[in-house]
Amino acid sequence: MTPSSSVVVSPWAAPADEGGRARSAVPATPRPPSSATAHRPERGRLELVLSERGGRTIARSQFHEGALRVLRPHYLDDSGQVCYVVVNPGGAYLGADLFVLDVEVGEGASLLLTTQSATKVYRTPGSFAEQRMTVRLGEGARLELMPDQLIAYREASYRQRTSVVLRPSSSLVMAEVVTPGWSPDGAAFRYEEVRLRNEIRVEPDGDGGTSELLALDNLLIRPPSGDVTGLGFMEGFSHVGSLVVVDARVDQALADELHLIATGFDALTGISLTRAVAGTSGLVLRALSNSTGELNLLLSACANLLRERWHGQAPLNLRKH
């Protein structure tokens, strides 16, 4: 692996240049994953394999056990895209909990995956809660991953690892909002750690063989190690939102357009572009705010632009509440 084979995006928003154009990220070599997460008992597992049939996406196989399941699939429009809602009946992640999701979207299939409610992480004394997600996208496959916000409460520690392998013709949109939960003293950063890691690889030949790293996006917020509220990190904000887009149509002009959209919201936003790999490329948008609602609106506005322009779909309205 060469140093140019990945993009590491800082945990704060990458600023635009003087002309308002989004800057590209600095290439770097990723560190190997920690062995501390290698072997843990699973509290919940969800597996989905989807395929396209007659212009609609359907489940070819589905499996769940423990504290993870999905609601009955539904279709929000006539595009054929299927929507699944992930449910955690326990309502929260606790210490040493491990949740595993495995999703495969076959050739030409389209999936919108969301959650029923916010992911809440409570106290995890002496350990951490963890979610591992593996995604495989086939030729011309599409995934929109639009979960509700992640809320980390006092003394919570949470790690999330998402690994994606896709084809050059695949399309991926992933959104995430991290917000601090309530604490007795009213302070925003009472959790121990939030660590989100997205690794995205491109498989040029689709034979399950060699894949090339497109992006490695690491977000680490660890309040006990120092002041995370200041300049150069959270910049005085308490909430962070991310949008990851991978598609052959991603370019500098799109990054600039999304950056312009973001200026209409009460948030500090920056965008980083990846290099091209096998004809596809990606971007990561990072936004800082003091409002979960504001970040959700910002990320939705960007995702809705892509839905309409690339797929002719109306703005997303999940109506979960």
C-alpha positions in Angstrom: 0.0 0.0 0.0 1.4 3.4 -1.0 0.9 6.6 1.1 -1.3 7.9 -1.7 -3.8 5.0 -1.4 -5.9 6.6 1.4 -7.3 9.8 2.6 -7.4 10.6 6.3 -9.8 13.4 7.2 -9.3 15.3 10.4 -11.9 15.3 13.2 -12.7 19.0 12.6 -14.1 20.6 9.5 -11.6 21.1 6.7 -11.8 24.8 5.7 -12.4 26.0 2.2 -9.8 28.1 0.4 -10.1 31.8 -0.2 -12.2 31.3 -3.3 -14.7 29.2 -1.3 -13.6 25.9 -3.0 -13.3 22.8 -0.8 -9.8 21.7 -0.1 -8.6 18.2 -0.8 -7.5 16.0 2.1 -3.8 15.2 2.7 -3.0 11.6 1.8 -1.6 9.4 4.6 -1.0 5.8 5.5 -3.6 4.4 7.9 -2.7 2.6 11.1 -3.7 -1.0 11.6 -6.8 -1.7 13.6 -6.5 -2.3 17.3 -6.4 -5.9 18.4 -8.6 -4.9 21.4 -11.6 -5.2 19.2 -10.7 -8.5 17.6 -12.7 -11.0 19.8 -15.8 -10.0 21.7 -19.2 -11.7 22.2 -22.0 -10.5 20.0 -25.0 -8.9 21.5 -26.8 -8.5 18.1 -26.2 -9.5 14.5 -28.0 -8.5 11.3 -27.3 -9.8 7.8 -29.0 -8.6 4.6 -28.4 -9.7 1.0 -30.3 -7.8 -1.6 -30.8 -8.2 -5.3 -32.7 -6.5 -8.1 -35.7 -8.3 -9.7 -38.1 -6.7 -12.2 -37.0 -3.2 -11.5 -37.3 -3.5 -7.7 -34.9 -4.4 -5.0 -35.8 -7.4 -2.8 -34.1 -9.4 0.0 -32.5 -12.5 -1.3 -31.7 -13.5 2.3 -32.1 -12.0 5.7 -30.9 -13.1 9.2 -31.0 -11.5 12.6 -30.3 -12.6 16.2 -30.0 -11.0 19.6 -30.7 -7.3 19.9 -30.8 -6.4 16.3 -33.5 -6.8 13.7 -35.2 -4.9 10.8 -38.8 -3.8 10.3 -40.7 -5.0 7.3 -39.2 -3.5 4.1 -41.1 -0.7 2.3 -40.8 1.4 -0.8 -40.9 5.2 -0.5 -41.4 5.8 -4.3 -41.6 4.0 -7.6 -37.8 4.0 -8.1 -37.6 0.4 -6.9 -35.3 1.4 -4.0 -36.1 -0.6 -0.9 -36.0 0.9 2.6 -35.1 -1.1 5.7 -35.3 0.2 9.2 -32.9 -1.2 11.8 -34.3 -1.7 15.3 -32.5 -2.3 18.6 -35.2 -3.5 21.0 -32.9 -2.9 23.9 -32.9 0.8 23.0 -29.2 1.5 23.9 -25.6 0.3 23.7 -24.0 -0.6 27.0 -20.5 -1.6 28.1 -18.9 -4.5 26.2 -21.9 -4.7 23.8 -20.9 -5.7 20.2 -23.3 -5.3 17.3 -22.5 -6.7 13.9 -24.1 -5.8 10.6 -23.4 -7.4 7.3 -25.0 -5.9 4.2 -24.6 -7.0 0.5 -26.3 -5.0 -2.2 -26.2 -6.9 -5.5 -25.8 -5.8 -9.1 -28.3 -3.0 -9.9 -30.0 -3.1 -6.5 -30.7 0.0 -4.4 -31.0 0.2 -0.6 -31.9 2.9 1.8 -30.9 1.8 5.3 -31.9 3.8 8.4 -32.6 3.3 12.1 -35.8 3.6 14.0 -34.4 6.0 16.6 -31.2 7.5 17.8 -28.3 5.2 18.9 -27.8 5.8 22.6 -24.6 4.9 24.3 -24.7 4.9 28.1 -22.0 4.4 30.7 -19.4 1.7 29.7 -17.3 1.3 32.8 -14.0 -0.4 32.1 -15.0 -1.3 28.5 -16.6 0.1 25.4 -19.6 -0.5 23.2 -18.9 -1.4 19.6 -20.6 -1.6 16.2 -18.9 -3.4 13.2 -20.5 -3.0 9.8 -19.4 -4.7 6.6 -20.9 -3.5 3.3 -20.4 -5.0 -0.2 -21.8 -3.1 -3.3 -22.1 -4.9 -6.7 -22.0 -3.5 -10.2 -24.3 -0.4 -10.4 -25.5 -1.0 -6.8 -26.5 1.8 -4.5 -26.6 2.4 -0.8 -27.9 5.3 1.2 -27.0 4.9 4.9 -29.0 7.5 6.8 -29.1 6.6 10.5 -30.5 8.8 13.3 -27.9 10.5 15.5 -25.5 8.8 17.8 -25.8 10.1 21.4 -22.9 9.5 23.8 -23.8 10.0 27.4 -21.7 10.6 30.5 -18.8 8.1 30.9 -19.7 6.4 27.6 -17.1 4.9 25.2 -18.1 3.8 21.7 -16.3 2.5 18.7 -17.8 2.1 15.2 -16.0 0.4 12.3 -17.5 0.4 8.9 -15.8 -1.4 6.0 -17.1 -1.0 2.5 -16.0 -2.8 -0.7 -17.6 -1.5 -3.9 -17.3 -1.4 -7.7 -16.4 1.6 -9.7 -20.0 1.9 -10.9 -21.4 1.7 -7.3 -22.9 4.7 -5.5 -22.5 5.2 -1.8 -23.9 7.9 0.5 -23.3 7.6 4.3 -24.4 10.2 6.9 -23.6 10.4 10.6 -24.3 12.9 13.4 -22.6 12.6 16.8 -24.1 14.5 19.7 -23.3 14.6 23.5 -26.0 13.3 25.8 -27.4 14.9 28.9 -25.1 15.1 32.0 -26.0 16.2 35.5 -23.7 19.3 35.3 -25.0 20.3 31.9 -21.5 20.0 30.3 -21.4 18.8 26.7 -18.3 16.5 26.7 -18.8 14.0 29.6 -18.3 10.9 27.5 -15.0 9.1 27.4 -14.5 8.4 23.7 -16.2 8.3 20.4 -14.3 6.6 17.6 -15.7 6.3 14.1 -13.7 4.6 11.4 -14.8 4.2 7.7 -12.7 2.2 5.3 -13.8 2.2 1.7 -12.1 0.0 -0.9 -12.7 -0.3 -4.7 -12.8 -3.7 -6.4 -12.0 -3.0 -10.1 -12.7 -6.5 -11.4 -15.6 -7.6 -9.2 -14.0 -11.1 -8.8 -13.6 -10.9 -5.0 -9.9 -10.5 -5.5 -7.7 -7.4 -5.2 -9.3 -4.2 -4.0 -7.7 -0.8 -3.7 -8.1 1.6 -0.8 -10.0 4.7 -1.7 -10.5 6.4 1.7 -9.9 5.9 5.3 -11.9 8.3 7.4 -11.1 8.4 11.1 -13.0 10.5 13.6 -11.8 10.4 17.2 -13.2 12.5 20.0 -11.6 11.7 23.4 -12.6 14.5 25.9 -10.6 13.2 28.9 -7.3 13.5 27.0 -7.6 17.3 26.6 -9.8 20.2 25.7 -11.7 19.2 22.5 -13.8 22.4 22.5 -11.1 24.8 21.4 -9.6 26.0 18.1 -8.2 23.4 15.8 -10.7 20.7 17.0 -14.4 21.3 17.8 -14.0 25.1 17.4 -16.4 25.8 20.3 -19.1 23.5 19.0 -20.5 20.4 20.6 -22.0 18.4 17.7 -20.3 16.9 14.6 -21.9 15.6 11.3 -20.3 13.7 8.5 -21.4 12.9 4.9 -19.4 10.4 2.9 -20.1 10.2 -0.9 -18.5 7.7 -3.3 -19.6 7.8 -6.9 -18.0 8.2 -10.4 -19.7 11.5 -10.6 -18.0 13.1 -7.6 -15.7 15.9 -8.6 -14.5 19.3 -7.5 -17.5 21.1 -8.9 -19.8 18.9 -6.8 -17.7 19.5 -3.7 -18.0 23.2 -4.3 -21.8 23.0 -4.8 -22.2 21.0 -1.5 -20.0 23.5 0.3 -22.3 26.4 -1.0 -25.4 24.5 0.2 -23.8 24.1 3.7 -23.2 27.9 4.0 -27.0 28.3 4.4 -26.9 26.5 7.7 -25.7 27.4 11.2 -22.6 25.2 11.0 -18.9 25.3 10.3 -18.3 23.0 7.3 -15.5 21.7 5.2 -15.1 19.1 2.4 -12.2 16.8 1.5 -11.9 15.0 -1.9 -10.2 11.7 -2.4 -8.1 10.8 -5.4 -9.7 8.7 -8.2 -9.4 4.9 -8.0 -10.5 2.8 -11.0 -12.7 5.6 -12.4 -14.5 6.5 -9.1 -13.8 8.9 -6.4 -15.3 10.2 -3.1 -15.7 13.2 -0.8 -16.1 13.6 2.9 -18.1 16.5 4.3 -17.6 17.4 8.0 -19.8 19.9 9.8 -19.7 21.3 13.3 -22.7 22.8 15.1 -24.5 23.1 18.4 -27.7 21.6 17.1 -28.6 18.0 16.1 -31.5 19.4 14.0 -29.3 21.8 12.1 -26.8 19.1 11.2 -29.6 16.7 10.1 -31.0 19.4 7.9 -27.6 20.2 6.4 -26.8 16.6 5.6 -30.3 15.9 4.3 -30.1 18.9 1.9 -26.8 17.6 0.5 -28.2 14.0 0.2 -31.4 15.2 -1.4 -29.5 17.1 -4.1 -27.8 13.8 -5.0 -31.1 11.9 -4.9 -32.7 14.3 -7.3 -29.8 14.9 -9.7 -28.5 11.4 -10.0 -31.6 9.3 -9.4 -34.6 11.6 -10.1 -36.0 11.0 -6.6 -37.9 13.4 -4.3 -36.3 14.6 -1.0 -36.1 12.0 1.6 -38.9 11.9 4.2 -38.7 8.9 6.5 -41.6 10.0 8.9 -40.4 8.0 11.8 -41.7 10.2 14.5 
